[in-house]
């Protein structure tokens, strides 16, 4: 009996193993005859399969109401397809195409970092030159002529004249560094006119593996709208290639180079698709199939309000242009508006500026403008002494640290003589003056006294708490300004100067954060440019950027009320009343004039509104603008755009829901 039991057990095991073998054989037969039948038949017939890339749409950039800023349009690229092109005749094909484009005044890609004609010299980009020398297998000390000679031999250009040699090698080298292959088609020319597209399609170029692809191109609906913020896209350069290559990019891909385009590259960049070709041994295309659909990049919704941004830019430009036409010394300016309840930036304007649609061709001229500095984002990176606009925070420090009572008066004698070695003067002799009028009339004497009482160490502490000289929380590379942090309160001159905004220098964005923090009674939010990330068709939200609190400052209600009343007085009967006295909405503000050694003063203005329930904060700076009236007029245009834009009802708590 035990023997029979063991024999039965062995038979079961053998049956189980036989069943497994049968399943494996059946699967293999199914694979050969059904699943991969075509593949094996192709191999038997000498048919090859090649996969090429289908470019994905880049995600778009929209304002808070879904209005287009950076979008995509269709354009035409002339592309070399390695699967079909005759490499033996590639030089001839390049020459034909380059002559065609030259006749039509169109350009083609030439990334060779050597001058177009003799005597040959390297370009100024050392990394590109080093990459070329390495790619050609030459010694690091090779000259431009050495590189030319190497390419004449490498690309078989001996039978062409000098000019033609340089033309062809520029393309051949560009193809080489772009890793031209069946899986990686080469873009010979980008965004060619439809006339050239038609000629190429109707010609014999197609037989040589040259095609015209319809591809997405970046288009800026309003090229001069916040270009420093939106940023630009461009081809991957030598210093970026290794990193992007690891991320799956191809050499011909466009990537964000600055601004939001660069900051949000991981979201904006789509996932390319694939198309598979079946090609016989003679190089003929038998069929093609899209084997992987391209996936468009995600769309970025900003907190910027396109209308307010446009109006602010226009007001800034018109004001500066007018002042310059009248002989003024103003050289530029910036203006920022933000939501006091969450730190969202509604507008950040800079002038002089530039247009993204012409940025590439005008770059050298823009970069060479050392007077106007149009490439500088003054709103985020321009640093200016704030002048009297710091007086409200000095008042907060004095009140909160019991160095000043709400109803206390100081007698302004014009010249402040407390320190023997430094005795500055006030612009007027105000006599007995309290905080409200000291802010309204901008009495320096009063704040010299507050600075002396508070001390520069405590003042500096409060500057930082309110965001002055501190991190803004913005990921776009905003400056932290210049804040001198003393070790003690020993230097009287520095203390008095800091109390009236002359020792330190801050950005317009920092000034807007500061007045926003004051307006909302002590909550300092990080500055936020991006609202959320959504799918390309806007049907799905991937990420939201909620308000981020950087600091909660304990300030008594009495202190807030006293300082705000003084700022209201500034606009109703003080230094800002010429523009805002009759304004239909009550506004708290503070003017400032900051001295610059050897040059005209900067004009500065900060404000919040409405006074009773603040929604927005504003900072305006006119570089060497002298007159405070002009900053106030820019601020008024910004307030008008926010409060009285007829077709826009702004709901700051639900910005995205107004999208159609």
Order of alpha helices (4+ residues) and beta strands (2+ residues): alpha-alpha-beta-beta-beta-alpha-alpha-alpha-alpha-beta-alpha-beta-alpha-beta-alpha-beta-alpha-alpha-beta-beta-beta-alpha-beta-beta-alpha-alpha-alpha-beta-beta-alpha-alpha-alpha-alpha-alpha-beta-beta-beta-beta-alpha-alpha-beta-beta-beta-alpha
